[in-house]
Amino acid sequence: MLLDTWLSEWGVTLGITALMALMVFIVWDLARRNNAGRYGTFILFIALAMGLLGFAIKGAIQYLMEGGGL
């Protein structure tokens, strides 16, 4: 039971992290292939960063609620 919990927790965390890295590459490639320019690339990465920031905040809140501080 302990191994299952540990594996699912870390598997999801590492899987989502790998997926986010893939999304960064996809957005960069999309901007490059479509000649988005500096401003267009910036907007694309801001939209992606908002999603990544939401995931990071979720992890921090989870840590605080499960025994870190609150």
N, C-alpha and C positions, 0 to 999 in steps of 0.2 A: 504494500500500500504506500509506503514511504517513497519508494523508487518511482512509482506511478505518478505521484503528486509532483515530485521533483522534476521528472522528465516532462510532464505536461506543462509545468510552469516555465521551465527554461526553453523547452521546445517552441512554445508560443512566442516567448520573448525574442529568441534568436531568429525564428521564422519571420516575424513581423519586421525585425531589424533588417534582415536580408531583403525582404520585400520593399522596404523603404529605400534601401540602396539601389535596388533595381528601378524604382520609380524616379529617383534622381537621374539615373542614366537615361531613362526614357524621355524625361522632360528636356534634358540637355540635347539629346539627339533630335527630338521634335523641333526645338527652337533652331538648331543648326540647319536642319534640312529645309525648313520653311523660311529661312532668312528672317527670323523674327526681329533681329536688331537688338540693341542693348535694352531698350525700354520693354519690349515684348518679352525678352528672356527674363528680365527682372520681375515682371508681373507673373509669369509662369512659375518662377521659383518662389515668389511670395505666397502664391496660392498653395504650393506644395509644402512650404515651410509651416503654414498655418495648420495643416494636417499633422505634420511631424511634431509640432509643438503641443498639439492636443494630446497626442500619444504620450509624450514625455510628462505632461502635467498629470495625465491619468495615472501613470506609474508612481509619480511622487505622492499623489493623494492616496493611492492604494497603500504605499509604504507607511505613510503617516497614520492611516486609519487602522492598519493591522498590527501596530505595535511600535512604531517609530516615535510617536509623540502625542497623538491625540487620543 
